[in-house]
Amino acid sequence: MNILVIGANGKIGQKIVNKIHSNSPHDAIAMVRKESQREQFEKKGIKTVLGDLEEDFSHAYEGNNAIVFTAGSGGHTGDDKTKAIDQQGAIKAIDLAVQHKFDRFMMVSAFGADFSPSEWPENMGAYYHAKSAADDYLQQTGLNYTILKPGMLTDDEPKGKVDYGERTDERGGSIPRWDVADVVVKSLEAEETYRKSLELLSGPYRIEEAIEKI
């Protein structure tokens, strides 16, 4: 697969791109918003393409056939930017994947995005609403999707062990970004994950074992 990674400059996106490039038979194409973000990838021989989720980025799809969407507006932006990137940007990415008849779409969402809005933290309502709307939209398409909903993200060293499934044993928790990236890459061709929305936390299972259990 030629995998367009949308949000490649983010903390998880960088790890996903590097893992695909170094540990996968597939090619990663890093979609970045600024020219200055290209060098970190291109010096490793990783292809890049400029694209802005708030503009027309359809050109980024040429020559590719799979998407990993891990873009986000970040924790320091207002509700308008969250909606523009995490919801509307994601929906545009989904529509383009449908139009281009892409094979695979992996969405990095958030643990709790499918909970009742009454369960969302009050100060995170716009974020969870945006993630939920994008996830729901993706599930109504004919795309071969996987939605990953990781818990609270940390910069800890990878543990290599997770709880990964439609419902995890714990109803909340955390996971290192390195492990999220590893799960994304190892799920790319895992049929157990196809057309599923899956929660992801640190847990007792090796990643390959966790995938087999789904």
Disulfide bonds with the S-S distance in Angstrom:
none
